């Protein structure tokens, strides 16, 4: 694990190098040029007036642009607060594999990181064990004027435990040149999507670049169907009932329907679909080897870095889930951070997070290219980011925060494991049925319920 320390007082933006997304790492340098902002020089302070503070940030931002964005916000805060001599330690793990286990190990060993990335509903153990500060009465958060979905995403048991920074969404990114070459338009029905896939395949081009080497992508590709159908049916307590055992997967027909729909386009899988992580799949996509990629806004900064200086152009559409136009843009708070009340730098950590969700948002968005929850984006953000922010603002969305509770970390892991296995069956030709997938998944859910009492 490599730790990085930043001594505060000056705002610095430098060029970045690509970083691998596995294991514990620290942010180094930004990969996307940030919009420069003038920061007033801090007043001189005597040694007695300066307080030494160490802030440790546990996170799972594998994208180099986000790591650079974190550096930018930390430097901006430090420049605004010459009364603190801050040493920053940013520790990164991959969320899909070792983030939570490593965080648990750190806490159990007595290490007390000040800031921990994650939506509180995913980590109820941390909340119950007192490692997460209750922010329900925080005046800064309450003053943001956020809608219920955004607040729900940073809450657990009706209490706010996280600082929300920005939002993420996902859908189909496509190669504009290939679509133009084949005279294709953005599909608006699922039938049209399948026809589009076939036309691309008939031209000798792979329709999809997949990243199932990252366990999250099976989950991402199913969300549009499940979330949209569940909220439309009034099943906002879906995940809570599944975790308590009050309901079974078979009680909700849209699970089997969603798997059946997904399977229809899994017939177009490359040989590397199950081993590619996000970056490898992006390489396939941006090199023109595949026409489409199911991807999310969290990686637009890295995508833009990959195609800088080339003539590659991409478009975006929300994947249709039927032929009736029922699909909606899915939305979820992306960067969310909890603060540890047991840590030595707790007070400064809270002050830093309050800065990030207010004045610091511009520094973050300029480098990460992420859309902020209030709908604002940096001037240098791609048009697609501005469009996504506009759609969220319209309210025509399916928001994860509108469920009464999210899957906790254990159920999330199991959900993703069995979805990945379902996708793999279409890669190796065994073609698991939706009923088989759900039966296996339900057995694991039942086991979780018994083991957790």
C-alpha positions in Angstrom: 0.0 0.0 0.0 1.4 3.2 -1.0 0.4 6.3 0.9 0.6 9.9 -0.3 1.0 12.9 1.8 0.2 16.4 0.8 1.3 19.3 2.9 -1.3 22.0 2.7 -1.0 25.7 1.8 -0.9 25.8 -2.0 -3.2 24.6 -4.7 -1.3 22.6 -7.3 -2.6 20.9 -10.4 -0.2 18.6 -12.3 -0.4 16.1 -15.1 -1.4 12.5 -14.2 -0.2 9.1 -15.1 -2.5 6.0 -15.4 -2.9 3.9 -12.4 -4.0 0.3 -12.0 -7.3 -0.2 -10.1 -6.3 -3.2 -7.9 -5.0 -3.1 -4.4 -4.4 -0.2 -2.0 -3.0 2.9 -3.7 -2.8 6.6 -3.3 -3.7 9.3 -5.7 -0.7 10.8 -7.5 -1.5 13.3 -10.2 -4.5 14.3 -12.3 -5.0 13.0 -15.8 -7.5 15.6 -16.9 -6.6 19.3 -17.1 -8.6 21.2 -14.6 -10.2 24.6 -15.1 -7.8 26.9 -13.3 -9.1 28.9 -10.4 -7.3 31.6 -8.6 -6.8 31.0 -4.9 -5.8 33.9 -2.7 -2.5 33.5 -1.0 -3.0 32.6 2.7 -2.0 35.0 5.4 1.3 34.2 7.2 0.7 32.3 10.5 3.1 31.9 13.3 4.1 28.4 14.3 2.0 28.6 17.4 -1.1 29.4 15.4 -0.8 26.5 13.0 -2.4 23.2 14.1 -0.9 19.9 12.7 -3.6 17.6 11.5 -3.6 14.2 9.7 -6.6 13.2 7.7 -6.8 9.7 6.4 -9.3 9.0 3.6 -10.4 5.4 2.8 -11.9 5.3 -0.6 -12.6 3.1 -3.7 -12.2 5.6 -6.5 -10.2 3.6 -8.9 -10.5 6.2 -11.7 -7.4 8.3 -11.9 -9.4 11.4 -12.7 -11.4 11.0 -9.4 -8.2 10.5 -7.5 -6.8 13.6 -9.0 -10.1 15.4 -8.1 -9.7 14.4 -4.5 -6.2 15.8 -4.5 -7.6 19.1 -6.0 -10.3 19.5 -3.3 -7.8 18.7 -0.5 -5.3 21.3 -1.8 -8.1 23.9 -2.3 -9.3 23.3 1.3 -5.8 23.5 2.7 -5.2 26.8 0.8 -8.4 28.2 2.4 -7.3 27.2 5.9 -3.7 28.2 6.7 -4.5 27.6 10.3 -4.1 23.8 9.6 -0.9 22.1 8.5 -2.6 19.0 7.0 -1.1 15.7 6.1 -3.4 13.8 3.8 -3.3 10.0 3.5 -5.6 8.7 0.7 -5.9 5.0 0.8 -7.6 3.3 -2.2 -9.0 -0.3 -2.5 -11.2 -1.8 -5.1 -14.8 -1.8 -3.9 -15.7 -5.1 -5.6 -13.0 -7.0 -3.9 -11.1 -5.7 -0.8 -12.4 -2.3 0.2 -14.7 -3.2 3.0 -12.5 -6.1 4.4 -9.5 -3.8 4.5 -11.5 -1.0 6.2 -12.8 -3.5 8.8 -9.3 -4.7 9.4 -8.0 -1.1 9.9 -10.8 -0.3 12.3 -10.4 -3.5 14.3 -6.6 -2.9 14.6 -7.2 0.5 16.2 -6.6 2.6 13.2 -9.2 5.3 12.9 -9.5 6.8 9.5 -11.2 10.2 9.5 -13.2 9.8 6.3 -14.6 6.6 4.8 -16.2 6.4 1.4 -19.5 4.6 1.0 -23.3 4.9 1.2 -24.2 4.3 4.8 -27.0 1.8 3.9 -24.3 -0.6 2.5 -22.4 -0.6 5.8 -24.9 -0.9 8.6 -22.2 -2.6 10.9 -20.1 0.5 10.8 -23.1 2.6 11.8 -24.2 0.3 14.6 -20.6 0.0 16.0 -20.3 3.8 16.2 -17.7 4.4 13.5 -20.0 6.8 11.6 -21.1 10.2 12.8 -24.8 11.0 12.7 -25.2 14.0 10.4 -29.0 14.4 10.5 -28.7 17.8 12.1 -25.8 19.0 10.1 -26.7 22.5 8.9 -24.6 22.4 5.8 -26.2 19.2 4.5 -29.7 20.4 5.4 -29.0 23.7 3.6 -28.3 21.9 0.3 -32.0 21.5 -0.5 -31.6 18.0 -1.8 -34.5 15.8 -2.9 -35.6 12.7 -1.0 -33.8 10.3 -3.3 -30.4 12.0 -2.7 -30.9 12.1 1.0 -32.1 8.5 1.1 -28.9 7.4 -0.6 -26.8 8.8 2.3 -29.1 7.6 5.1 -29.7 4.5 7.2 -32.7 3.8 9.4 -34.0 7.3 8.7 -30.9 9.1 9.8 -28.3 10.9 7.6 -24.8 9.5 7.9 -23.0 10.6 4.8 -21.9 13.7 2.9 -23.2 13.4 -0.7 -21.0 14.9 -3.4 -22.3 14.0 -6.9 -24.4 11.5 -8.7 -23.9 8.6 -11.1 -25.9 7.1 -13.8 -25.4 4.5 -16.6 -26.5 3.4 -19.9 -25.2 2.5 -23.4 -22.2 4.4 -24.8 -21.8 3.9 -28.5 -19.2 4.6 -31.2 -20.7 7.4 -33.4 -18.5 6.5 -36.4 -19.7 2.9 -36.5 -23.4 3.9 -36.1 -22.9 6.4 -38.9 -21.1 3.9 -41.1 -23.9 1.3 -40.7 -26.7 4.0 -40.9 -27.9 3.2 -37.4 -29.8 5.4 -35.0 -30.2 5.3 -31.2 -32.7 2.5 -30.5 -35.8 3.5 -28.6 -37.3 0.0 -28.0 -35.7 -3.3 -27.0 -36.6 -4.8 -30.3 -34.7 -2.0 -32.0 -31.7 -2.6 -29.7 -31.5 -6.3 -30.6 -31.8 -5.4 -34.3 -29.0 -2.9 -33.9 -26.8 -5.5 -32.3 -27.5 -7.9 -35.1 -26.7 -5.3 -37.8 -23.4 -4.5 -36.1 -22.5 -8.2 -35.8 -23.5 -8.8 -39.5 -20.9 -6.1 -40.4 -18.2 -8.1 -38.7 -17.9 -5.8 -35.6 -18.5 -6.9 -32.0 -21.6 -5.2 -30.7 -20.5 -5.0 -27.1 -17.4 -4.4 -25.0 -18.1 -6.0 -21.6 -16.3 -5.6 -18.2 -17.6 -8.5 -16.2 -14.1 -8.9 -14.7 -15.4 -6.2 -12.4 -18.2 -7.8 -10.4 -20.2 -4.6 -10.4 -21.0 -4.6 -14.1 -23.6 -7.5 -13.9 -25.4 -5.4 -11.3 -25.2 -2.3 -13.4 -26.6 -4.0 -16.5 -29.6 -5.2 -14.6 -30.4 -2.1 -12.6 -32.4 -0.3 -15.2 -34.9 -3.1 -15.4 -35.2 -3.9 -11.7 -35.2 -0.4 -10.3 -37.5 1.0 -12.9 -40.0 -1.8 -12.6 -39.9 -2.0 -8.8 -40.5 1.7 -8.2 -43.2 1.8 -10.9 -44.9 -1.1 -9.0 -44.7 0.7 -5.7 -42.2 -1.8 -4.3 -40.0 0.8 -2.6 -39.5 -1.7 0.3 -38.2 -4.4 -2.1 -34.6 -4.7 -0.8 -35.7 -4.4 2.8 -38.1 -7.3 2.4 -35.6 -9.5 0.6 -33.0 -8.9 3.4 -35.5 -9.6 6.2 -36.9 -12.8 4.5 -40.4 -11.3 4.4 -40.3 -11.7 0.6 -38.6 -13.9 -1.9 -37.1 -13.1 -5.3 -39.8 -15.2 -6.9 -42.5 -12.9 -5.4 -41.4 -10.2 -7.9 -41.8 -11.3 -11.5 -39.6 -8.5 -12.8 -36.5 -10.4 -11.6 -37.1 -13.3 -13.9 -38.3 -11.0 -16.7 -35.2 -8.8 -16.3 -32.8 -11.8 -16.6 -34.7 -13.0 -19.6 -34.4 -9.6 -21.3 -30.7 -9.3 -20.4 -30.0 -12.8 -21.8 -31.2 -11.8 -25.2 -28.3 -9.4 -25.7 -25.7 -11.6 -23.9 -25.6 -13.7 -27.0 -23.1 -11.1 -28.3 -20.2 -11.6 -25.9 -16.5 -11.3 -26.8 -14.1 -13.9 -25.6 -12.6 -11.4 -23.2 -16.0 -10.3 -21.7 -15.5 -12.2 -18.4 -11.9 -11.1 -17.8 -11.9 -7.5 -18.9 -12.1 -4.9 -16.1 -13.5 -1.5 -16.8 -10.2 -0.1 -18.2 -9.7 -3.1 -20.5 -13.2 -2.9 -21.8 -12.8 0.9 -22.4 -9.7 0.1 -24.5 -11.8 -2.4 -26.6 -14.5 0.3 -27.0 -12.3 3.3 -27.8 -10.1 1.3 -30.2 -13.2 0.5 -32.3 -13.2 -3.2 -31.7 -16.7 -3.0 -30.3 -19.5 -0.6 -31.1 -21.1 -0.2 -27.7 -20.4 -0.5 -24.0 -22.7 -0.5 -21.0 -21.0 2.1 -18.8 -21.5 4.9 -16.3 -20.9 8.5 -15.7 -18.2 7.7 -13.1 -15.7 6.9 -15.8 -16.3 9.7 -18.3 -13.2 11.5 -17.1 -11.1 8.4 -17.9 -12.9 7.9 -21.2 -12.2 11.4 -22.2 -8.5 11.0 -21.3 -8.3 7.9 -23.4 -9.6 9.6 -26.5 -7.8 12.9 -26.1 -6.1 13.9 -29.3 -8.1 11.4 -31.4 -11.2 11.8 -33.6 -13.2 9.2 -31.5 -16.7 10.4 -30.8 -19.3 8.7 -28.6 -22.9 9.0 -27.9 -25.2 7.8 -25.1 -28.7 6.4 -24.7 -30.7 4.9 -21.9 -31.1 1.2 -22.6 -34.7 0.4 -23.6 -36.2 -2.3 -21.3 -39.3 -3.0 -23.4 -41.1 -1.8 -26.5 -43.3 0.6 -24.6 -40.8 3.2 -23.6 -40.8 2.4 -19.9 -37.1 2.9 -19.3 -35.9 5.8 -17.1 -32.5 7.2 -16.3 -31.3 5.4 -13.2 -29.7 7.7 -10.6 -27.7 7.1 -7.5 -25.5 9.3 -5.3 -21.9 8.4 -6.4 -19.3 9.9 -4.1 -20.5 9.7 -0.6 -18.3 10.0 2.5 -18.9 9.1 6.1 -16.9 10.7 9.0 -15.5 8.7 11.9 -16.3 10.4 15.2 -13.6 8.4 17.0 -10.8 9.7 14.8 -8.3 12.3 16.0 -8.9 14.7 13.1 -12.7 14.4 13.3 -13.6 18.1 13.6 -11.3 19.1 10.7 -12.6 16.2 8.6 -16.2 17.4 9.1 -15.1 20.9 8.2 -13.4 19.6 5.1 -16.5 17.6 4.0 -18.7 20.7 4.5 -16.3 22.6 2.3 -16.4 19.9 -0.4 -20.2 19.9 -0.7 -20.2 23.7 -1.0 -17.3 25.7 -2.3 -15.1 22.7 -3.1 -17.5 21.2 -5.6 -16.1 23.3 -8.5 -12.6 22.0 -7.8 -13.9 18.4 -7.8 -16.0 18.7 -10.9 -13.3 20.5 -12.9 -11.0 17.5 -12.6 -13.3 14.5 -12.1 -15.9 15.8 -14.7 -18.6 14.5 -12.4 -22.0 16.3 -12.3 -22.8 17.7 -8.8 -26.0 16.9 -7.0 -27.3 20.4 -7.4 -27.2 20.0 -11.2 -24.1 22.1 -11.8 -21.1 20.9 -13.8 -17.7 22.3 -14.6 -17.3 24.5 -17.7 -14.9 22.0 -19.2 -17.3 19.0 -18.7 -18.3 17.1 -21.9 -21.8 17.8 -23.2 -23.0 14.4 -22.1 -22.3 15.3 -18.5 -24.3 18.5 -18.9 -27.1 16.5 -20.5 -27.2 13.9 -17.7 -27.4 16.7 -15.1 -30.3 18.2 -16.9 -32.2 14.9 -17.1 -31.7 14.4 -13.3 -33.0 17.8 -12.7 -36.2 17.0 -14.7 -37.1 14.3 -12.2 -37.9 11.7 -14.9 -35.6 9.2 -13.2 -35.6 6.0 -11.1 -33.5 6.9 -7.9 -32.0 4.2 -5.7 -32.5 6.5 -2.8 -36.3 6.2 -3.2 -36.1 2.7 -1.9 -36.6 2.4 1.8 -33.3 0.6 2.2 -30.5 -0.6 -0.1 -29.0 -4.0 -0.2 -26.3 -4.1 2.5 -22.8 -5.1 1.6 -23.3 -8.8 2.0 -26.5 -9.0 -0.1 -24.9 -6.7 -2.7 -21.9 -9.0 -3.0 -24.1 -12.1 -3.4 -26.4 -10.3 -5.9 -23.4 -9.4 -8.0 -21.8 -12.8 -7.7 -24.8 -14.7 -9.1 -25.5 -12.1 -11.8 -21.8 -12.5 -12.9 -22.3 -16.3 -12.9 -25.4 -15.8 -15.1 -23.5 -13.7 -17.6 -20.6 -16.2 -17.6 -23.0 -19.0 -18.5 -23.8 -17.2 -21.8 -20.0 -16.9 -22.4 -19.3 -20.6 -21.9 -22.5 -21.8 -23.6 -24.2 -23.4 -20.6 -26.9 -20.7 -20.8 -28.3 -20.7 -17.3 -32.1 -20.0 -17.0 -33.4 -17.1 -15.1 -35.1 -19.6 -12.7 -31.9 -21.4 -12.0 -30.1 -18.1 -11.3 -32.8 -16.9 -8.9 -33.0 -20.2 -7.1 -29.3 -20.2 -6.4 -29.3 -16.6 -5.4 -32.3 -17.1 -3.1 -30.6 -20.0 -1.4 -27.6 -17.7 -0.6 -30.0 -14.9 0.6 -31.7 -17.4 2.9 -28.3 -18.5 4.3 -27.5 -14.9 5.1 -30.7 -14.4 6.9 -30.2 -17.5 9.1 -26.6 -16.6 9.8 -27.3 -13.0 10.8 -30.3 -13.9 12.9 
